[in-house]
Amino acid sequence: MTQPVGRLHTAISRRIPHLPDAGGPLSGSTSEGAGLSVLFVGDSSVAGVGAAHHEEALAGQFSAALAEQTEQPVSWRVLARSGDTVRGLTELVASQAERLDADLVVLSAGTNDALRLRRPSAWRADVTVLVDVLRERLGRPVPVLLVSIPPVHRFGSLPRVVRWSLGGYAMLLDRQLARLCATAPGLCHLLPGPLPTNTAQFFAVDRFHPSPLGYRTWARRLAASATTFVTESLLERRQAQAAV
């Protein structure tokens, strides 16, 4: 990180009130019985900052919505570290002592890379490496949902000029996700569609992370976007297993 970028990141970090990660277990299930297992990997959004526990944060809310839409139980696990870039998350995944297991990965990251002005081409390469490491630790080419970078331009904790500048940069990085998903198999760029304009309800008190209501709204829209891809991916997997 260059010195000017480092100073910018430090100044922004000082403006944002520190909130803890969501509490409670880092894994759960929507109901009993065999179903779909989902591994959530990411930064503070996956760590559930802004929510009291993971059932009301991204992992729990997304899993509940996906279970409803696919009509099957969903078990979930969280692997996250607040403040991490994609490179940091790659190190986190690689450092896991136990072998990872999941039918599907949901990856939500990029805000911290945008705050550090990571070059778009380098960031795309970082995401590619993270996906490769995840699949290596999982032992198979599981489908990966790449969540669109959150709307940085609406983060009320940032000064307006910084908010719009970094928001535009986040969109630039997000376009790299779309290009990567268009060329690499088993990847889906997950877009939530328009989010509510009432930022007071959508964001937590730090005006940077979602509130429980914000997580619920965001997660349900992401799950709706994911349903077709997830259903088709699971069908292909079952057909491949049956053919063996």
SULDAUR-V826942 format. One record per helix or strand of 2 or more residues. SS is the DSSP state (A for helix, B for strand). FROM is the first residue (numbers start at 0). TO is the last residue. If there is no record, write none. Layout:
BEGIN
ss: {SS | SS}
from: {FROM | FROM}
to: {TO | TO}
END
This chain:
BEGIN
ss: {A | B | B | A | A | A | B | A | B | A | A | B | A | A | B | A | A}
from: {2 | 26 | 35 | 43 | 53 | 57 | 73 | 85 | 103 | 110 | 119 | 142 | 151 | 159 | 186 | 198 | 211}
to: {14 | 28 | 41 | 46 | 55 | 69 | 79 | 93 | 107 | 114 | 137 | 146 | 153 | 182 | 189 | 201 | 242}
END
